[in-house]
Every structure is written in C-alpha cells, then in structure tokens.
Amino acid sequence: MEVSDDLLKKFKERMRISHNSEDSNLKELLSFSIAD
C-alpha cells in the first residue's frame, strides 16, 4: 500500500515533526505499519 503525502503529513503533525529530512524514512516506516 502506498503511503500518500497526505497520510505522511497527518502523521508528522501528530508526532510534531516539522522538518522534511526524515520523510523517506517515515514513509518506509508507515508503509510497514499499514501493510497487510
């Protein structure tokens, strides 16, 4: 399942992450957590 930018944005807001340096790592992490 693809991690959308919208989902990434919501996750970052929830975790209070404002910088973009971790985006690719976060996307990878999220893709594992939502994979069936």
mmCIF entry with sequence, helices, sheets and N, C-alpha, C, O atoms, coordinates in Angstrom:
data_MODEL
# 
_entry.id   MODEL 
# 
_entity.id                         1 
_entity.type                       polymer 
_entity.pdbx_number_of_molecules   1 
# 
_entity_poly.entity_id                      1 
_entity_poly.type                           'polypeptide(L)' 
_entity_poly.nstd_linkage                   no 
_entity_poly.nstd_monomer                   no 
_entity_poly.pdbx_seq_one_letter_code       MEVSDDLLKKFKERMRISHNSEDSNLKELLSFSIAD 
_entity_poly.pdbx_seq_one_letter_code_can   MEVSDDLLKKFKERMRISHNSEDSNLKELLSFSIAD 
_entity_poly.pdbx_strand_id                 A 
# 
loop_
_entity_poly_seq.entity_id 
_entity_poly_seq.num 
_entity_poly_seq.mon_id 
_entity_poly_seq.hetero 
1 1  MET n 
1 2  GLU n 
1 3  VAL n 
1 4  SER n 
1 5  ASP n 
1 6  ASP n 
1 7  LEU n 
1 8  LEU n 
1 9  LYS n 
1 10 LYS n 
1 11 PHE n 
1 12 LYS n 
1 13 GLU n 
1 14 ARG n 
1 15 MET n 
1 16 ARG n 
1 17 ILE n 
1 18 SER n 
1 19 HIS n 
1 20 ASN n 
1 21 SER n 
1 22 GLU n 
1 23 ASP n 
1 24 SER n 
1 25 ASN n 
1 26 LEU n 
1 27 LYS n 
1 28 GLU n 
1 29 LEU n 
1 30 LEU n 
1 31 SER n 
1 32 PHE n 
1 33 SER n 
1 34 ILE n 
1 35 ALA n 
1 36 ASP n 
# 
_struct_asym.id          A 
_struct_asym.entity_id   1 
# 
loop_
_struct_conf.conf_type_id 
_struct_conf.id 
_struct_conf.pdbx_PDB_helix_id 
_struct_conf.beg_label_comp_id 
_struct_conf.beg_label_asym_id 
_struct_conf.beg_label_seq_id 
_struct_conf.pdbx_beg_PDB_ins_code 
_struct_conf.end_label_comp_id 
_struct_conf.end_label_asym_id 
_struct_conf.end_label_seq_id 
_struct_conf.pdbx_end_PDB_ins_code 
_struct_conf.beg_auth_comp_id 
_struct_conf.beg_auth_asym_id 
_struct_conf.beg_auth_seq_id 
_struct_conf.end_auth_comp_id 
_struct_conf.end_auth_asym_id 
_struct_conf.end_auth_seq_id 
_struct_conf.pdbx_PDB_helix_class 
_struct_conf.details 
_struct_conf.pdbx_PDB_helix_length 
HELX_P HELX_P1 AA1 ASP A 5  ? ARG A 14 ? ASP A 5  ARG A 14 1 ? 10 
HELX_P HELX_P2 AA2 ASP A 23 ? ILE A 34 ? ASP A 23 ILE A 34 1 ? 12 
# 
_struct_conf_type.id          HELX_P 
_struct_conf_type.criteria    ? 
_struct_conf_type.reference   ? 
# 
loop_
_atom_site.group_PDB 
_atom_site.id 
_atom_site.type_symbol 
_atom_site.label_atom_id 
_atom_site.label_alt_id 
_atom_site.label_comp_id 
_atom_site.label_asym_id 
_atom_site.label_entity_id 
_atom_site.label_seq_id 
_atom_site.pdbx_PDB_ins_code 
_atom_site.Cartn_x 
_atom_site.Cartn_y 
_atom_site.Cartn_z 
_atom_site.occupancy 
_atom_site.B_iso_or_equiv 
_atom_site.pdbx_formal_charge 
_atom_site.auth_seq_id 
_atom_site.auth_comp_id 
_atom_site.auth_asym_id 
_atom_site.auth_atom_id 
_atom_site.pdbx_PDB_model_num 
ATOM 1   N N  . MET A 1 1  ? 0.838  -1.199 0.000  1.00 0.00 ? 1  MET A N  1 
ATOM 2   C CA . MET A 1 1  ? 0.000  0.000  0.000  1.00 0.00 ? 1  MET A CA 1 
ATOM 3   C C  . MET A 1 1  ? 0.871  1.247  0.000  1.00 0.00 ? 1  MET A C  1 
ATOM 4   O O  . MET A 1 1  ? 1.860  1.338  0.727  1.00 0.00 ? 1  MET A O  1 
ATOM 5   N N  . GLU A 1 2  ? 0.485  2.187  -0.818 1.00 0.00 ? 2  GLU A N  1 
ATOM 6   C CA . GLU A 1 2  ? 1.255  3.426  -0.955 1.00 0.00 ? 2  GLU A CA 1 
ATOM 7   C C  . GLU A 1 2  ? 0.964  4.378  0.201  1.00 0.00 ? 2  GLU A C  1 
ATOM 8   O O  . GLU A 1 2  ? -0.190 4.560  0.586  1.00 0.00 ? 2  GLU A O  1 
ATOM 9   N N  . VAL A 1 3  ? 1.997  4.974  0.742  1.00 0.00 ? 3  VAL A N  1 
ATOM 10  C CA . VAL A 1 3  ? 1.825  5.996  1.771  1.00 0.00 ? 3  VAL A CA 1 
ATOM 11  C C  . VAL A 1 3  ? 1.665  7.338  1.063  1.00 0.00 ? 3  VAL A C  1 
ATOM 12  O O  . VAL A 1 3  ? 2.599  7.848  0.444  1.00 0.00 ? 3  VAL A O  1 
ATOM 13  N N  . SER A 1 4  ? 0.475  7.891  1.168  1.00 0.00 ? 4  SER A N  1 
ATOM 14  C CA . SER A 1 4  ? 0.222  9.163  0.494  1.00 0.00 ? 4  SER A CA 1 
ATOM 15  C C  . SER A 1 4  ? 0.891  10.312 1.245  1.00 0.00 ? 4  SER A C  1 
ATOM 16  O O  . SER A 1 4  ? 1.182  10.210 2.436  1.00 0.00 ? 4  SER A O  1 
ATOM 17  N N  . ASP A 1 5  ? 1.129  11.407 0.521  1.00 0.00 ? 5  ASP A N  1 
ATOM 18  C CA . ASP A 1 5  ? 1.716  12.580 1.157  1.00 0.00 ? 5  ASP A CA 1 
ATOM 19  C C  . ASP A 1 5  ? 0.797  13.131 2.237  1.00 0.00 ? 5  ASP A C  1 
ATOM 20  O O  . ASP A 1 5  ? 1.246  13.674 3.246  1.00 0.00 ? 5  ASP A O  1 
ATOM 21  N N  . ASP A 1 6  ? -0.513 12.975 1.998  1.00 0.00 ? 6  ASP A N  1 
ATOM 22  C CA . ASP A 1 6  ? -1.500 13.439 2.963  1.00 0.00 ? 6  ASP A CA 1 
ATOM 23  C C  . ASP A 1 6  ? -1.386 12.662 4.274  1.00 0.00 ? 6  ASP A C  1 
ATOM 24  O O  . ASP A 1 6  ? -1.425 13.239 5.361  1.00 0.00 ? 6  ASP A O  1 
ATOM 25  N N  . LEU A 1 7  ? -1.246 11.345 4.148  1.00 0.00 ? 7  LEU A N  1 
ATOM 26  C CA . LEU A 1 7  ? -1.082 10.496 5.331  1.00 0.00 ? 7  LEU A CA 1 
ATOM 27  C C  . LEU A 1 7  ? 0.214  10.834 6.062  1.00 0.00 ? 7  LEU A C  1 
ATOM 28  O O  . LEU A 1 7  ? 0.248  10.912 7.290  1.00 0.00 ? 7  LEU A O  1 
ATOM 29  N N  . LEU A 1 8  ? 1.265  11.032 5.295  1.00 0.00 ? 8  LEU A N  1 
ATOM 30  C CA . LEU A 1 8  ? 2.555  11.395 5.876  1.00 0.00 ? 8  LEU A CA 1 
ATOM 31  C C  . LEU A 1 8  ? 2.445  12.715 6.634  1.00 0.00 ? 8  LEU A C  1 
ATOM 32  O O  . LEU A 1 8  ? 2.988  12.862 7.728  1.00 0.00 ? 8  LEU A O  1 
ATOM 33  N N  . LYS A 1 9  ? 1.736  13.669 6.039  1.00 0.00 ? 9  LYS A N  1 
ATOM 34  C CA . LYS A 1 9  ? 1.553  14.977 6.653  1.00 0.00 ? 9  LYS A CA 1 
ATOM 35  C C  . LYS A 1 9  ? 0.804  14.864 7.986  1.00 0.00 ? 9  LYS A C  1 
ATOM 36  O O  . LYS A 1 9  ? 1.191  15.476 8.982  1.00 0.00 ? 9  LYS A O  1 
ATOM 37  N N  . LYS A 1 10 ? -0.258 14.081 7.988  1.00 0.00 ? 10 LYS A N  1 
ATOM 38  C CA . LYS A 1 10 ? -1.038 13.883 9.217  1.00 0.00 ? 10 LYS A CA 1 
ATOM 39  C C  . LYS A 1 10 ? -0.196 13.223 10.301 1.00 0.00 ? 10 LYS A C  1 
ATOM 40  O O  . LYS A 1 10 ? -0.255 13.603 11.470 1.00 0.00 ? 10 LYS A O  1 
ATOM 41  N N  . PHE A 1 11 ? 0.588  12.226 9.892  1.00 0.00 ? 11 PHE A N  1 
ATOM 42  C CA . PHE A 1 11 ? 1.458  11.528 10.836 1.00 0.00 ? 11 PHE A CA 1 
ATOM 43  C C  . PHE A 1 11 ? 2.474  12.491 11.444 1.00 0.00 ? 11 PHE A C  1 
ATOM 44  O O  . PHE A 1 11 ? 2.710  12.478 12.652 1.00 0.00 ? 11 PHE A O  1 
ATOM 45  N N  . LYS A 1 12 ? 3.074  13.326 10.594 1.00 0.00 ? 12 LYS A N  1 
ATOM 46  C CA . LYS A 1 12 ? 4.068  14.281 11.064 1.00 0.00 ? 12 LYS A CA 1 
ATOM 47  C C  . LYS A 1 12 ? 3.448  15.311 12.002 1.00 0.00 ? 12 LYS A C  1 
ATOM 48  O O  . LYS A 1 12 ? 4.069  15.711 12.987 1.00 0.00 ? 12 LYS A O  1 
ATOM 49  N N  . GLU A 1 13 ? 2.232  15.738 11.701 1.00 0.00 ? 13 GLU A N  1 
ATOM 50  C CA . GLU A 1 13 ? 1.542  16.682 12.577 1.00 0.00 ? 13 GLU A CA 1 
ATOM 51  C C  . GLU A 1 13 ? 1.293  16.051 13.940 1.00 0.00 ? 13 GLU A C  1 
ATOM 52  O O  . GLU A 1 13 ? 1.495  16.680 14.979 1.00 0.00 ? 13 GLU A O  1 
ATOM 53  N N  . ARG A 1 14 ? 0.856  14.815 13.917 1.00 0.00 ? 14 ARG A N  1 
ATOM 54  C CA . ARG A 1 14 ? 0.566  14.103 15.165 1.00 0.00 ? 14 ARG A CA 1 
ATOM 55  C C  . ARG A 1 14 ? 1.828  13.907 15.998 1.00 0.00 ? 14 ARG A C  1 
ATOM 56  O O  . ARG A 1 14 ? 1.805  14.013 17.225 1.00 0.00 ? 14 ARG A O  1 
ATOM 57  N N  . MET A 1 15 ? 2.923  13.620 15.312 1.00 0.00 ? 15 MET A N  1 
ATOM 58  C CA . MET A 1 15 ? 4.189  13.398 16.012 1.00 0.00 ? 15 MET A CA 1 
ATOM 59  C C  . MET A 1 15 ? 4.970  14.703 16.209 1.00 0.00 ? 15 MET A C  1 
ATOM 60  O O  . MET A 1 15 ? 6.077  14.700 16.748 1.00 0.00 ? 15 MET A O  1 
ATOM 61  N N  . ARG A 1 16 ? 4.394  15.785 15.776 1.00 0.00 ? 16 ARG A N  1 
ATOM 62  C CA . ARG A 1 16 ? 5.017  17.116 15.846 1.00 0.00 ? 16 ARG A CA 1 
ATOM 63  C C  . ARG A 1 16 ? 6.386  17.140 15.158 1.00 0.00 ? 16 ARG A C  1 
ATOM 64  O O  . ARG A 1 16 ? 7.366  17.653 15.698 1.00 0.00 ? 16 ARG A O  1 
ATOM 65  N N  . ILE A 1 17 ? 6.420  16.580 13.972 1.00 0.00 ? 17 ILE A N  1 
ATOM 66  C CA . ILE A 1 17 ? 7.639  16.592 13.160 1.00 0.00 ? 17 ILE A CA 1 
ATOM 67  C C  . ILE A 1 17 ? 7.448  17.644 12.070 1.00 0.00 ? 17 ILE A C  1 
ATOM 68  O O  . ILE A 1 17 ? 6.555  17.520 11.232 1.00 0.00 ? 17 ILE A O  1 
ATOM 69  N N  . SER A 1 18 ? 8.278  18.664 12.084 1.00 0.00 ? 18 SER A N  1 
ATOM 70  C CA . SER A 1 18 ? 8.090  19.745 11.122 1.00 0.00 ? 18 SER A CA 1 
ATOM 71  C C  . SER A 1 18 ? 9.126  19.733 9.999  1.00 0.00 ? 18 SER A C  1 
ATOM 72  O O  . SER A 1 18 ? 8.909  20.325 8.942  1.00 0.00 ? 18 SER A O  1 
ATOM 73  N N  . HIS A 1 19 ? 10.249 19.059 10.233 1.00 0.00 ? 19 HIS A N  1 
ATOM 74  C CA . HIS A 1 19 ? 11.298 19.021 9.213  1.00 0.00 ? 19 HIS A CA 1 
ATOM 75  C C  . HIS A 1 19 ? 11.047 17.896 8.213  1.00 0.00 ? 19 HIS A C  1 
ATOM 76  O O  . HIS A 1 19 ? 10.279 16.972 8.480  1.00 0.00 ? 19 HIS A O  1 
ATOM 77  N N  . ASN A 1 20 ? 11.699 17.985 7.070  1.00 0.00 ? 20 ASN A N  1 
ATOM 78  C CA . ASN A 1 20 ? 11.462 17.031 5.987  1.00 0.00 ? 20 ASN A CA 1 
ATOM 79  C C  . ASN A 1 20 ? 12.574 16.007 5.809  1.00 0.00 ? 20 ASN A C  1 
ATOM 80  O O  . ASN A 1 20 ? 12.486 15.139 4.940  1.00 0.00 ? 20 ASN A O  1 
ATOM 81  N N  . SER A 1 21 ? 13.607 16.103 6.617  1.00 0.00 ? 21 SER A N  1 
ATOM 82  C CA . SER A 1 21 ? 14.760 15.224 6.405  1.00 0.00 ? 21 SER A CA 1 
ATOM 83  C C  . SER A 1 21 ? 14.449 13.756 6.643  1.00 0.00 ? 21 SER A C  1 
ATOM 84  O O  . SER A 1 21 ? 15.154 12.880 6.141  1.00 0.00 ? 21 SER A O  1 
ATOM 85  N N  . GLU A 1 22 ? 13.396 13.482 7.407  1.00 0.00 ? 22 GLU A N  1 
ATOM 86  C CA . GLU A 1 22 ? 13.051 12.095 7.725  1.00 0.00 ? 22 GLU A CA 1 
ATOM 87  C C  . GLU A 1 22 ? 11.928 11.542 6.854  1.00 0.00 ? 22 GLU A C  1 
ATOM 88  O O  . GLU A 1 22 ? 11.489 10.412 7.069  1.00 0.00 ? 22 GLU A O  1 
ATOM 89  N N  . ASP A 1 23 ? 11.456 12.308 5.882  1.00 0.00 ? 23 ASP A N  1 
ATOM 90  C CA . ASP A 1 23 ? 10.286 11.903 5.100  1.00 0.00 ? 23 ASP A CA 1 
ATOM 91  C C  . ASP A 1 23 ? 10.391 10.501 4.512  1.00 0.00 ? 23 ASP A C  1 
ATOM 92  O O  . ASP A 1 23 ? 9.460  9.705  4.633  1.00 0.00 ? 23 ASP A O  1 
ATOM 93  N N  . SER A 1 24 ? 11.511 10.198 3.880  1.00 0.00 ? 24 SER A N  1 
ATOM 94  C CA . SER A 1 24 ? 11.636 8.882  3.245  1.00 0.00 ? 24 SER A CA 1 
ATOM 95  C C  . SER A 1 24 ? 11.650 7.765  4.281  1.00 0.00 ? 24 SER A C  1 
ATOM 96  O O  . SER A 1 24 ? 11.072 6.700  4.063  1.00 0.00 ? 24 SER A O  1 
ATOM 97  N N  . ASN A 1 25 ? 12.312 8.013  5.408  1.00 0.00 ? 25 ASN A N  1 
ATOM 98  C CA . ASN A 1 25 ? 12.319 7.020  6.486  1.00 0.00 ? 25 ASN A CA 1 
ATOM 99  C C  . ASN A 1 25 ? 10.934 6.835  7.082  1.00 0.00 ? 25 ASN A C  1 
ATOM 100 O O  . ASN A 1 25 ? 10.511 5.712  7.356  1.00 0.00 ? 25 ASN A O  1 
ATOM 101 N N  . LEU A 1 26 ? 10.232 7.941  7.281  1.00 0.00 ? 26 LEU A N  1 
ATOM 102 C CA . LEU A 1 26 ? 8.882  7.872  7.833  1.00 0.00 ? 26 LEU A CA 1 
ATOM 103 C C  . LEU A 1 26 ? 7.939  7.151  6.886  1.00 0.00 ? 26 LEU A C  1 
ATOM 104 O O  . LEU A 1 26 ? 7.097  6.362  7.314  1.00 0.00 ? 26 LEU A O  1 
ATOM 105 N N  . LYS A 1 27 ? 8.087  7.428  5.591  1.00 0.00 ? 27 LYS A N  1 
ATOM 106 C CA . LYS A 1 27 ? 7.249  6.751  4.596  1.00 0.00 ? 27 LYS A CA 1 
ATOM 107 C C  . LYS A 1 27 ? 7.475  5.246  4.635  1.00 0.00 ? 27 LYS A C  1 
ATOM 108 O O  . LYS A 1 27 ? 6.528  4.464  4.546  1.00 0.00 ? 27 LYS A O  1 
ATOM 109 N N  . GLU A 1 28 ? 8.723  4.852  4.768  1.00 0.00 ? 28 GLU A N  1 
ATOM 110 C CA . GLU A 1 28 ? 9.055  3.430  4.833  1.00 0.00 ? 28 GLU A CA 1 
ATOM 111 C C  . GLU A 1 28 ? 8.451  2.801  6.088  1.00 0.00 ? 28 GLU A C  1 
ATOM 112 O O  . GLU A 1 28 ? 7.872  1.716  6.038  1.00 0.00 ? 28 GLU A O  1 
ATOM 113 N N  . LEU A 1 29 ? 8.596  3.496  7.200  1.00 0.00 ? 29 LEU A N  1 
ATOM 114 C CA . LEU A 1 29 ? 8.037  3.027  8.466  1.00 0.00 ? 29 LEU A CA 1 
ATOM 115 C C  . LEU A 1 29 ? 6.525  2.886  8.376  1.00 0.00 ? 29 LEU A C  1 
ATOM 116 O O  . LEU A 1 29 ? 5.961  1.875  8.797  1.00 0.00 ? 29 LEU A O  1 
ATOM 117 N N  . LEU A 1 30 ? 5.877  3.897  7.828  1.00 0.00 ? 30 LEU A N  1 
ATOM 118 C CA . LEU A 1 30 ? 4.420  3.870  7.696  1.00 0.00 ? 30 LEU A CA 1 
ATOM 119 C C  . LEU A 1 30 ? 3.964  2.774  6.750  1.00 0.00 ? 30 LEU A C  1 
ATOM 120 O O  . LEU A 1 30 ? 2.938  2.136  6.983  1.00 0.00 ? 30 LEU A O  1 
ATOM 121 N N  . SER A 1 31 ? 4.716  2.556  5.693  1.00 0.00 ? 31 SER A N  1 
ATOM 122 C CA . SER A 1 31 ? 4.315  1.523  4.732  1.00 0.00 ? 31 SER A CA 1 
ATOM 123 C C  . SER A 1 31 ? 4.359  0.137  5.370  1.00 0.00 ? 31 SER A C  1 
ATOM 124 O O  . SER A 1 31 ? 3.553  -0.730 5.030  1.00 0.00 ? 31 SER A O  1 
ATOM 125 N N  . PHE A 1 32 ? 5.296  -0.073 6.293  1.00 0.00 ? 32 PHE A N  1 
ATOM 126 C CA . PHE A 1 32 ? 5.335  -1.345 7.021  1.00 0.00 ? 32 PHE A CA 1 
ATOM 127 C C  . PHE A 1 32 ? 4.157  -1.458 7.978  1.00 0.00 ? 32 PHE A C  1 
ATOM 128 O O  . PHE A 1 32 ? 3.558  -2.525 8.117  1.00 0.00 ? 32 PHE A O  1 
ATOM 129 N N  . SER A 1 33 ? 3.831  -0.354 8.636  1.00 0.00 ? 33 SER A N  1 
ATOM 130 C CA . SER A 1 33 ? 2.783  -0.404 9.662  1.00 0.00 ? 33 SER A CA 1 
ATOM 131 C C  . SER A 1 33 ? 1.383  -0.562 9.083  1.00 0.00 ? 33 SER A C  1 
ATOM 132 O O  . SER A 1 33 ? 0.480  -1.037 9.773  1.00 0.00 ? 33 SER A O  1 
ATOM 133 N N  . ILE A 1 34 ? 1.189  -0.166 7.807  1.00 0.00 ? 34 ILE A N  1 
ATOM 134 C CA . ILE A 1 34 ? -0.145 -0.314 7.212  1.00 0.00 ? 34 ILE A CA 1 
ATOM 135 C C  . ILE A 1 34 ? -0.223 -1.472 6.227  1.00 0.00 ? 34 ILE A C  1 
ATOM 136 O O  . ILE A 1 34 ? -1.281 -1.741 5.660  1.00 0.00 ? 34 ILE A O  1 
ATOM 137 N N  . ALA A 1 35 ? 0.893  -2.153 6.027  1.00 0.00 ? 35 ALA A N  1 
ATOM 138 C CA . ALA A 1 35 ? 0.885  -3.300 5.112  1.00 0.00 ? 35 ALA A CA 1 
ATOM 139 C C  . ALA A 1 35 ? 0.134  -4.471 5.730  1.00 0.00 ? 35 ALA A C  1 
ATOM 140 O O  . ALA A 1 35 ? 0.222  -4.720 6.932  1.00 0.00 ? 35 ALA A O  1 
ATOM 141 N N  . ASP A 1 36 ? -0.591 -5.172 4.903  1.00 0.00 ? 36 ASP A N  1 
ATOM 142 C CA . ASP A 1 36 ? -1.330 -6.345 5.388  1.00 0.00 ? 36 ASP A CA 1 
ATOM 143 C C  . ASP A 1 36 ? -0.448 -7.582 5.320  1.00 0.00 ? 36 ASP A C  1 
ATOM 144 O O  . ASP A 1 36 ? -0.885 -8.674 5.685  1.00 0.00 ? 36 ASP A O  1 
# 
